[in-house]
Amino acid sequence: MVHLKDADRSAYLADLRAGADIDHCGTRLSRELLDELLSAIKDPTTNRPRLGRADFSHAQFDGDAEFSGVEFGGAVSFWSAKFTDDAAFAETQFGGNAWFNEAKFGGKSFFTRAEFSGHAIFHKVKFGGDAHFGTTKFNGSAGFMNTQFSGYAFFNGSNFERGGSIGPLVCNGQLQLAYATFGAAVTIEAATPSVLCLQTRWASTAALRLRNAAVDLSDAVMEYPVSIAARPRPFTSSDADIPEADLGNARVQVVSLQGVDAAHLVLSDVDLTGCRFAGTVHLDQLRLEGRCPLPTTPSGLRWRGPWPVRWTPRRTLAEEQHWRAAEGTAPDGWTPAAEGVDVLEPAALAPMYRQLRKAFEDGKNEPGAADFYYGEMEMRRHDHDATRTERALLVLYWALSGYGLRASRALGWLLASMLATVLVLMLWGLPRDDPKPTSTGTVTRHSITMKTDTPDPVNPDGPYRERLSTDRFEKSLRVVINSVVFRSSGQDLTTVGTYSEMTARLAEPVLLGMAVLAIRGRVKRS
C-alpha cells in the first residue's frame, strides 16, 4: 500500500467493508496506513474494526502497530511478520486460529485481555521487549515452542482452557503466571531466572520442566498432581540447543510454598535452600525426589562470646535460619530473613519439621527423616511456652545423645562414665584385700557342725598412688565392662564400690542403647 498512489489507495480502502477478508502478505505498513486500513473496516454498530480472514505474513509494521479492539472473524496469520516498535493487540478478538510463527517484535507487545477462540501459535517468535498477555483467554491450544522473550513475559490472570505444551521457551526476565488458570493437562518448559506462580490454579495435571529458575508458588491451587523438575541440559529445537543468554546455571530453586496444598505436589532435583514452608497445607504429603538440598547449619568452629561453638551438621529449614539469625545470641553463619519476611518462633517451626519428617518416613526414607526429627526436638527445646520440666528433659536428651541421633555423643558419654567408674573403683570401691572365707566347727559326739563366714570388705587405705595399680585397674575394668551389659561381676566391693556399680549398671546400658539406636536410625531402610 505504501507504493500505491493516493487515488488508488483511497479506492481500495473505499471498497473495504466490515468483516472483509484481506491479504497483505509481505506488505509494508506504516502506523498511518494501518490506521487508515482499520478505519475502513470499522463496524458501525460496535465502532470496532472487524475482519474476516486476514493474512499479514511477512508484513513489516513501521512504528507502533495498533490492533487493539480489532475483531478477527476468521483465521489470521502474522507468520514472519516484523514489528519494528510496540505492537498492541489489547482486547483483540481472534475468532479463528492465530498464527504468529517466527514473528519478530522489536518493542513491547500487548495482548492484554485478548481472546483466542482457536489455536494461538507463537512458535519461534522473538519478543524484543516485555510481552503482556495479562487476563488473556486461550480457548484453544497455546503454543510457544522455541519462543524467546528478551524482557518479562506477563501471563497474569490468563486462562488456558486447552492442554498441551507451552515451550520450550526462553525468558530473560520473569515469567509471570500469577492468578493464571490452567483448565487441562499442560507441560510448561522454560529457561528463565524467575517464575511467579502466585495464586496460579491448576485444574488438571501439570508438569513444569525448568532451567535456571527461582519459582514462587505462594498460594497456588493444585487440584491434581503438579510436578516441578529441573532440566539439567538446555532445551533443544530441531536437534540444536535453544540459546540461553546470561541465565547462569541450570539450578532450579523453589523460594516459597506458603499457602500451597502440597498433597498433589512433587518436587524433583530442585534447590530448597531458600524455600519458605510456613503456611503449607498437608506438608506431610509433599514428595521430594532426586536431590533437593536444604540449608545446613553453619560449618566449622564459631564463637558465642568467649565460648567456642560447633553446630551439629544437619539440614534445616529457611525459617529456622531466619529465627537463629534474628535471635542475636546465636553465632554467625545463619541466613537472615529478607526484608518483609516474618520471622517465626520455635513453636511454629516444630510442626513444620514434624510434617516433613513424616513425609520422609512415608517415603521409606527414615535416615533422611532424622534431620527433621532433630530440628523438631531443637524447636521444642527452645520453645519458651513449654514447661520447665519438658525443656529440662529435652536439654538432657540433647546433651547425652543428640536426641538419640548422635552416636558419637552417646559413646563419648559412655566412655567418660566407664573411665569415671574405673577410677572410683580403684580409689575407693575395691577392698584393701579380697576377703577370705573363714570356717569354724563344733564337735558333738559323732557329729561336726561347720560354719563359714566371709568378712566384710575393708576399705582401702594408704596413699592414692598405691591404689592406682595394674591389678586394681584390671579388677575395676572387669566390673565396669560387666555393668555395661547389665551383669554383675561377682567382685567383692566396698560400700562405695557397690553403689558405684549399681549406678553404672543403670546408666551405662542406657548410653550404649542410645548409641545403637542412633546408628540404626542413620542406616535403617524400611
C-alpha positions as CSV (number, residue, x, y, z in Angstrom):
1,M,0.0,0.0,0.0
2,V,2.9,2.4,0.6
3,H,3.7,2.3,-3.1
4,L,0.1,3.0,-4.3
5,K,-0.9,6.4,-5.5
6,D,-3.3,8.3,-3.2
7,A,-6.2,7.8,-5.6
8,D,-5.6,4.0,-5.9
9,R,-5.2,3.7,-2.1
10,S,-8.4,5.6,-1.5
11,A,-10.3,3.5,-4.0
12,Y,-9.0,0.3,-2.3
13,L,-10.0,1.4,1.1
14,A,-13.4,2.6,0.0
15,D,-14.2,-0.9,-1.3
16,L,-13.5,-2.5,2.1
17,R,-16.3,-3.3,4.4
18,A,-16.5,-4.6,8.0
19,G,-15.9,-8.3,8.0
20,A,-14.0,-8.3,4.7
21,D,-11.1,-10.7,4.1
22,I,-7.8,-9.0,3.4
23,D,-4.4,-10.2,2.2
24,H,-1.4,-8.0,2.9
25,C,1.2,-10.7,2.8
26,G,4.6,-9.0,2.5
27,T,3.1,-5.5,2.8
28,R,5.0,-2.7,4.5
29,L,2.6,-0.7,6.6
30,S,3.3,2.5,8.5
31,R,1.3,3.5,11.5
32,E,-0.7,5.9,9.4
33,L,-1.5,3.3,6.7
34,L,-2.5,0.8,9.3
35,D,-4.8,3.2,11.0
36,E,-6.5,4.0,7.6
37,L,-6.9,0.3,6.9
38,L,-8.5,-0.4,10.2
39,S,-10.8,2.6,10.0
40,A,-12.1,1.4,6.6
41,I,-13.3,-1.9,8.1
42,K,-14.8,-0.4,11.3
43,D,-18.2,-1.9,12.2
44,P,-20.6,1.0,12.7
45,T,-22.7,-1.0,15.2
46,T,-19.7,-1.7,17.6
47,N,-17.4,1.0,16.4
48,R,-14.7,-1.6,16.3
49,P,-12.6,-2.8,13.3
50,R,-13.9,-6.2,12.1
51,L,-12.2,-8.5,9.7
52,G,-12.9,-11.9,8.3
53,R,-9.7,-13.8,7.3
54,A,-6.5,-11.8,7.4
55,D,-3.1,-12.5,6.1
56,F,-0.2,-10.3,7.3
57,S,2.5,-12.9,6.7
58,H,6.0,-11.4,6.1
59,A,4.5,-7.9,6.6
60,Q,6.5,-5.2,8.2
61,F,5.0,-2.7,10.5
62,D,6.9,0.5,10.8
63,G,6.3,2.4,14.0
64,D,3.7,1.3,16.6
65,A,1.2,-1.3,15.3
66,E,-2.2,-0.7,16.9
67,F,-4.6,-3.6,16.6
68,S,-6.3,-3.1,19.9
69,G,-10.0,-3.9,19.8
70,V,-9.9,-5.5,16.4
71,E,-12.2,-8.4,15.7
72,F,-10.8,-11.1,13.5
73,G,-13.7,-13.4,12.5
74,G,-11.6,-16.0,10.7
75,A,-8.0,-17.2,10.7
76,V,-5.3,-14.6,10.9
77,S,-1.7,-15.0,10.0
78,F,1.3,-12.9,11.1
79,W,3.7,-15.5,10.0
80,S,7.3,-14.0,9.9
81,A,5.8,-10.5,10.4
82,K,8.1,-7.8,11.7
83,F,7.1,-5.2,14.2
84,T,9.7,-2.5,14.5
85,D,8.3,-0.9,17.6
86,D,5.5,-1.6,20.0
87,A,2.6,-3.8,19.0
88,A,-0.8,-3.6,20.7
89,F,-3.5,-6.4,20.4
90,A,-5.2,-5.4,23.7
91,E,-8.9,-6.7,23.8
92,T,-8.5,-8.1,20.3
93,Q,-10.9,-11.0,19.4
94,F,-9.4,-13.8,17.3
95,G,-12.3,-15.9,16.1
96,G,-10.2,-18.5,14.3
97,N,-6.6,-19.8,14.5
98,A,-4.0,-17.1,15.0
99,W,-0.5,-17.7,13.6
100,F,2.4,-15.6,14.8
101,N,5.2,-18.2,13.9
102,E,8.6,-16.6,13.5
103,A,7.3,-13.1,14.0
104,K,9.7,-10.5,15.5
105,F,8.5,-7.9,17.9
106,G,11.1,-5.0,18.2
107,G,9.4,-3.3,21.1
108,K,6.8,-4.2,23.7
109,S,3.9,-6.3,22.8
110,F,0.4,-6.1,24.4
111,F,-2.2,-8.9,24.2
112,T,-3.9,-7.8,27.4
113,R,-7.5,-9.1,27.6
114,A,-7.3,-10.5,24.2
115,E,-9.3,-13.7,23.4
116,F,-8.2,-16.5,21.1
117,S,-11.1,-18.7,20.2
118,G,-8.9,-21.0,18.1
119,H,-5.3,-22.0,18.4
120,A,-2.8,-19.3,19.3
121,I,0.6,-20.3,17.8
122,F,3.7,-18.3,18.7
123,H,6.4,-20.8,17.7
124,K,9.9,-19.3,17.2
125,V,8.7,-15.8,18.0
126,K,11.2,-13.3,19.3
127,F,9.9,-10.6,21.7
128,G,12.4,-7.8,21.9
129,G,10.6,-6.1,24.9
130,D,8.2,-7.1,27.6
131,A,5.3,-9.3,26.4
132,H,2.0,-8.7,28.1
133,F,-0.6,-11.5,28.0
134,G,-2.4,-10.5,31.2
135,T,-6.0,-11.8,31.6
136,T,-5.8,-13.2,28.0
137,K,-8.2,-16.1,27.2
138,F,-6.7,-19.1,25.3
139,N,-9.8,-21.1,24.4
140,G,-7.7,-23.3,22.0
141,S,-4.2,-24.6,22.5
142,A,-1.4,-22.1,23.1
143,G,1.9,-22.8,21.5
144,F,5.1,-21.0,22.5
145,M,7.7,-23.5,21.2
146,N,11.2,-22.1,20.8
147,T,9.9,-18.7,21.8
148,Q,12.3,-16.1,23.1
149,F,11.4,-13.3,25.4
150,S,14.1,-10.6,25.8
151,G,12.2,-9.0,28.7
152,Y,9.4,-10.1,31.0
153,A,6.6,-12.4,29.9
154,F,3.3,-11.5,31.7
155,F,0.6,-14.1,31.7
156,N,-1.1,-12.8,34.9
157,G,-4.7,-13.8,35.2
158,S,-4.6,-15.6,31.8
159,N,-7.0,-18.5,31.2
160,F,-5.7,-21.6,29.3
161,E,-8.7,-23.8,28.5
162,R,-6.9,-26.4,26.4
163,G,-4.0,-28.5,27.4
164,G,-0.8,-29.3,25.6
165,S,2.7,-28.0,25.8
166,I,3.9,-24.5,26.4
167,G,7.5,-24.1,25.4
168,P,10.3,-24.8,25.4
169,L,10.8,-21.1,25.7
170,V,13.5,-18.8,27.0
171,C,12.6,-15.7,29.0
172,N,15.4,-13.3,30.1
173,G,13.1,-11.6,32.5
174,Q,10.5,-13.0,34.8
175,L,7.9,-15.5,33.6
176,Q,4.7,-14.4,35.4
177,L,1.9,-16.9,35.8
178,A,0.3,-15.2,38.8
179,Y,-3.5,-15.7,39.0
180,A,-3.5,-17.8,35.8
181,T,-5.8,-20.8,35.4
182,F,-4.9,-24.0,33.5
183,G,-8.1,-25.9,32.8
184,A,-6.4,-29.0,31.2
185,A,-3.3,-31.0,31.4
186,V,-0.3,-28.9,30.5
187,T,3.5,-29.2,30.2
188,I,5.5,-26.0,30.7
189,E,9.2,-25.9,29.7
190,A,11.1,-22.7,30.3
191,A,14.5,-21.4,30.9
192,T,14.1,-18.2,32.9
193,P,15.6,-16.6,36.0
194,S,12.3,-16.4,37.8
195,V,8.8,-17.9,37.6
196,L,6.0,-16.3,39.6
197,C,3.0,-18.7,40.3
198,L,1.2,-16.6,42.9
199,Q,-2.3,-18.0,43.3
200,T,-2.0,-19.9,40.0
201,R,-4.6,-22.5,39.6
202,W,-4.1,-25.9,38.0
203,A,-7.4,-27.7,37.4
204,S,-5.7,-30.7,35.9
205,T,-2.3,-32.3,35.9
206,A,0.8,-30.2,35.1
207,A,4.5,-30.7,34.7
208,L,6.9,-27.8,34.9
209,R,10.3,-28.6,33.5
210,L,12.6,-25.6,34.2
211,R,16.1,-24.3,34.0
212,N,17.8,-21.6,36.0
213,A,14.5,-20.6,37.6
214,A,13.5,-19.4,41.1
215,V,9.9,-20.5,41.5
216,D,7.4,-18.8,43.8
217,L,4.4,-21.0,44.4
218,S,2.7,-18.9,47.1
219,D,-1.0,-19.7,47.5
220,A,-1.0,-21.7,44.3
221,V,-4.0,-24.1,44.0
222,M,-3.3,-27.6,42.8
223,E,-6.4,-29.8,42.2
224,Y,-4.4,-32.5,40.5
225,P,-0.8,-33.7,40.7
226,V,1.7,-31.0,39.7
227,S,5.4,-31.7,39.3
228,I,8.3,-29.3,39.2
229,A,11.6,-30.6,37.9
230,A,15.0,-29.2,37.0
231,R,16.2,-30.0,33.5
232,P,20.0,-30.5,33.5
233,R,20.6,-29.9,29.8
234,P,19.5,-27.0,27.6
235,F,16.2,-27.3,25.7
236,T,16.6,-28.3,22.0
237,S,14.8,-27.5,18.8
238,S,15.5,-29.3,15.6
239,D,18.4,-31.0,17.3
240,A,20.0,-27.7,18.2
241,D,20.2,-26.1,21.7
242,I,17.9,-23.1,22.2
243,P,20.2,-20.2,23.2
244,E,20.1,-19.1,26.8
245,A,21.9,-15.8,27.2
246,D,23.1,-14.8,30.6
247,L,20.9,-17.2,32.5
248,G,23.6,-18.8,34.6
249,N,23.5,-22.5,35.7
250,A,20.6,-24.9,35.4
251,R,19.7,-24.9,39.1
252,V,16.0,-24.5,39.9
253,Q,15.1,-23.0,43.2
254,V,11.7,-23.1,44.9
255,V,11.5,-20.0,47.1
256,S,8.1,-20.3,48.6
257,L,5.3,-22.9,49.2
258,Q,3.3,-20.7,51.5
259,G,-0.4,-21.4,51.3
260,V,0.1,-24.3,49.0
261,D,-1.8,-27.6,49.5
262,A,1.2,-29.9,49.0
263,A,-0.8,-33.1,48.8
264,H,-0.5,-33.1,44.9
265,L,3.0,-31.5,44.7
266,V,6.1,-33.4,43.5
267,L,9.5,-31.6,43.5
268,S,12.4,-33.3,41.7
269,D,16.0,-32.1,41.8
270,V,15.2,-28.6,43.0
271,D,17.0,-26.4,45.4
272,L,15.1,-25.7,48.6
273,T,17.8,-23.8,50.5
274,G,15.7,-20.6,50.4
275,C,12.2,-22.1,50.4
276,R,9.7,-20.9,52.9
277,F,7.4,-23.7,54.1
278,A,5.3,-21.7,56.6
279,G,1.6,-22.0,55.9
280,T,1.9,-25.0,53.6
281,V,-1.1,-27.4,53.9
282,H,-0.5,-31.1,54.0
283,L,3.2,-30.7,54.2
284,D,3.5,-34.3,55.4
285,Q,2.3,-35.4,51.9
286,L,4.9,-33.4,49.9
287,R,7.0,-35.7,47.7
288,L,10.7,-34.9,47.2
289,E,12.5,-36.9,44.5
290,G,16.1,-36.8,43.4
291,R,18.5,-34.3,45.0
292,C,16.6,-31.5,46.8
293,P,19.2,-29.7,49.0
294,L,18.0,-27.7,52.1
295,P,20.0,-25.1,54.1
296,T,22.5,-26.6,56.5
297,T,23.9,-25.5,59.9
298,P,27.0,-23.3,59.8
299,S,30.2,-25.3,59.4
300,G,33.4,-25.0,61.3
301,L,34.1,-23.6,64.7
302,R,32.1,-20.5,65.7
303,W,32.1,-18.3,68.8
304,R,29.4,-17.3,71.2
305,G,31.1,-14.7,73.2
306,P,34.2,-16.3,74.8
307,W,32.9,-19.8,74.2
308,P,33.6,-21.9,71.1
309,V,30.6,-23.5,69.4
310,R,30.4,-26.1,66.8
311,W,27.0,-26.9,65.2
312,T,25.9,-30.5,64.5
313,P,25.8,-30.9,60.7
314,R,22.2,-31.3,59.6
315,R,19.6,-30.0,57.2
316,T,17.4,-27.2,58.4
317,L,14.5,-25.0,57.1
318,A,15.0,-21.5,55.9
319,E,12.6,-20.4,58.7
320,E,15.0,-21.7,61.4
321,Q,17.9,-19.9,59.7
322,H,15.9,-16.7,59.9
323,W,15.0,-17.3,63.6
324,R,18.5,-18.0,64.7
325,A,19.9,-15.1,62.8
326,A,17.4,-12.8,64.4
327,E,17.9,-14.3,67.9
328,G,21.0,-12.3,68.5
329,T,22.7,-14.8,70.8
330,A,23.5,-17.3,68.1
331,P,26.9,-17.2,66.4
332,D,27.2,-16.0,62.9
333,G,26.7,-18.2,59.8
334,W,22.9,-18.3,59.8
335,T,21.0,-16.7,56.9
336,P,18.8,-13.7,57.9
337,A,15.3,-13.2,56.7
338,A,14.8,-10.9,53.7
339,E,13.1,-7.6,54.2
340,G,9.4,-8.1,54.7
341,V,9.6,-11.8,55.6
342,D,8.2,-12.6,59.0
343,V,10.5,-14.4,61.5
344,L,8.6,-17.3,63.1
345,E,9.1,-18.6,66.6
346,P,10.2,-22.2,67.5
347,A,6.6,-23.1,68.5
348,A,5.6,-22.5,64.8
349,L,8.6,-24.3,63.4
350,A,8.3,-27.6,65.3
351,P,5.1,-28.7,63.5
352,M,6.8,-28.0,60.1
353,Y,9.7,-30.2,61.0
354,R,7.3,-32.9,62.2
355,Q,5.3,-32.9,59.0
356,L,8.4,-33.1,56.8
357,R,9.8,-35.9,58.9
358,K,6.5,-37.8,58.3
359,A,6.8,-37.2,54.6
360,F,10.2,-38.8,54.5
361,E,9.2,-41.7,56.7
362,D,6.1,-42.3,54.5
363,G,8.5,-42.4,51.6
364,K,10.5,-45.1,53.3
365,N,13.5,-42.8,53.9
366,E,13.9,-42.9,57.6
367,P,17.6,-41.9,57.5
368,G,16.6,-38.8,55.6
369,A,13.9,-38.1,58.2
370,A,16.4,-38.0,61.0
371,D,17.5,-34.3,60.4
372,F,13.8,-33.2,60.6
373,Y,13.3,-35.1,63.9
374,Y,16.4,-33.3,65.2
375,G,15.1,-30.0,64.1
376,E,11.7,-30.7,65.7
377,M,13.3,-31.5,69.0
378,E,15.5,-28.4,68.8
379,M,12.5,-26.2,68.3
380,R,10.7,-27.9,71.2
381,R,13.8,-27.3,73.4
382,H,13.8,-23.6,72.5
383,D,10.1,-23.2,72.9
384,H,9.6,-20.9,75.9
385,D,5.9,-21.9,76.1
386,A,6.9,-25.4,77.1
387,T,7.1,-26.3,80.8
388,R,10.4,-26.2,82.6
389,T,10.3,-29.9,83.2
390,E,9.8,-30.7,79.5
391,R,12.6,-28.4,78.5
392,A,14.9,-29.8,81.1
393,L,14.3,-33.3,79.9
394,L,14.9,-32.2,76.3
395,V,18.2,-30.5,77.3
396,L,19.3,-33.7,79.0
397,Y,18.3,-35.8,75.9
398,W,20.1,-33.4,73.6
399,A,23.3,-33.3,75.8
400,L,23.5,-37.1,76.2
401,S,22.8,-38.4,72.7
402,G,21.6,-35.6,70.4
403,Y,18.0,-36.7,70.7
404,G,19.1,-40.3,70.1
405,L,20.6,-39.4,66.7
406,R,24.3,-38.7,67.6
407,A,26.0,-42.0,68.3
408,S,29.4,-40.3,68.9
409,R,27.9,-38.2,71.7
410,A,26.4,-41.1,73.4
411,L,29.6,-43.2,73.0
412,G,31.6,-40.3,74.4
413,W,29.5,-40.1,77.5
414,L,29.6,-43.9,77.8
415,L,33.4,-43.9,77.7
416,A,33.6,-41.0,80.2
417,S,31.2,-42.8,82.5
418,M,33.3,-46.0,82.3
419,L,36.5,-44.2,83.0
420,A,35.0,-42.4,85.9
421,T,33.6,-45.6,87.4
422,V,37.0,-47.4,86.9
423,L,38.7,-44.5,88.8
424,V,36.2,-44.6,91.6
425,L,36.6,-48.3,92.0
426,M,40.4,-48.2,92.0
427,L,40.4,-45.4,94.7
428,W,37.5,-46.4,96.9
429,G,35.5,-49.3,95.5
430,L,37.8,-52.2,95.7
431,P,38.6,-53.5,99.2
432,R,42.2,-53.5,100.5
433,D,42.4,-57.3,100.2
434,D,40.0,-59.8,98.9
435,P,38.0,-61.2,101.9
436,K,38.8,-64.8,102.5
437,P,36.1,-67.1,103.9
438,T,36.7,-68.5,107.4
439,S,35.3,-71.8,108.6
440,T,34.6,-72.8,112.3
441,G,33.3,-76.1,113.6
442,T,31.8,-77.7,116.7
443,V,32.3,-81.4,117.5
444,T,29.4,-83.0,119.3
445,R,29.9,-86.8,120.0
446,H,29.7,-88.2,116.5
447,S,28.8,-85.0,114.5
448,I,30.6,-81.9,113.4
449,T,28.9,-78.6,112.7
450,M,30.7,-76.3,110.3
451,K,30.1,-72.6,109.7
452,T,31.8,-70.5,107.0
453,D,31.8,-66.7,107.2
454,T,33.1,-64.1,104.7
455,P,34.5,-61.0,106.4
456,D,33.1,-57.6,105.3
457,P,35.3,-55.9,102.7
458,V,37.8,-53.5,104.3
459,N,38.0,-50.0,102.8
460,P,41.4,-49.4,101.2
461,D,43.9,-47.2,103.0
462,G,47.3,-45.9,102.2
463,P,48.3,-43.3,99.6
464,Y,46.2,-42.9,96.5
465,R,49.2,-43.6,94.3
466,E,49.5,-47.2,95.7
467,R,45.8,-47.8,94.9
468,L,46.3,-47.0,91.2
469,S,48.0,-50.3,90.5
470,T,47.7,-52.6,87.5
471,D,46.0,-55.3,89.4
472,R,43.3,-53.0,90.8
473,F,42.8,-51.5,87.3
474,E,42.2,-54.9,85.8
475,K,39.6,-55.8,88.5
476,S,37.9,-52.4,88.1
477,L,37.7,-52.7,84.4
478,R,36.2,-56.1,84.6
479,V,33.5,-54.8,86.9
480,V,32.7,-51.8,84.6
481,I,32.6,-53.9,81.4
482,N,30.1,-56.3,83.1
483,S,28.0,-53.4,84.2
484,V,27.7,-52.0,80.6
485,V,25.8,-55.2,79.7
486,F,23.8,-55.2,82.9
487,R,25.6,-58.0,84.5
488,S,27.2,-58.4,87.9
489,S,30.9,-59.2,88.0
490,G,30.8,-61.1,91.3
491,Q,33.7,-59.0,92.6
492,D,33.6,-58.1,96.3
493,L,33.3,-54.3,96.7
494,T,33.2,-51.7,99.4
495,T,30.0,-49.8,100.1
496,V,31.2,-47.0,97.7
497,G,32.0,-49.6,95.1
498,T,28.7,-51.4,95.4
499,Y,26.7,-48.2,94.8
500,S,29.1,-47.1,92.0
501,E,28.5,-50.5,90.3
502,M,24.7,-50.2,90.7
503,T,24.8,-46.7,89.2
504,A,26.9,-47.9,86.3
505,R,24.6,-50.9,85.7
506,L,21.7,-48.4,85.3
507,A,23.3,-45.6,83.3
508,E,25.8,-47.2,81.1
509,P,23.5,-49.7,79.3
510,V,21.2,-46.7,78.6
511,L,24.0,-44.8,76.9
512,L,25.0,-47.9,75.0
513,G,21.4,-48.3,73.8
514,M,21.2,-44.7,72.7
515,A,24.4,-45.1,70.6
516,V,23.0,-48.3,69.0
517,L,19.7,-46.6,68.2
518,A,21.5,-43.6,66.7
519,I,23.5,-45.8,64.4
520,R,20.4,-47.8,63.4
521,G,18.4,-44.6,62.7
522,R,21.1,-43.4,60.2
523,V,21.4,-46.7,58.3
524,K,17.9,-48.2,58.5
525,R,15.9,-48.6,55.3
526,S,12.3,-49.6,55.6
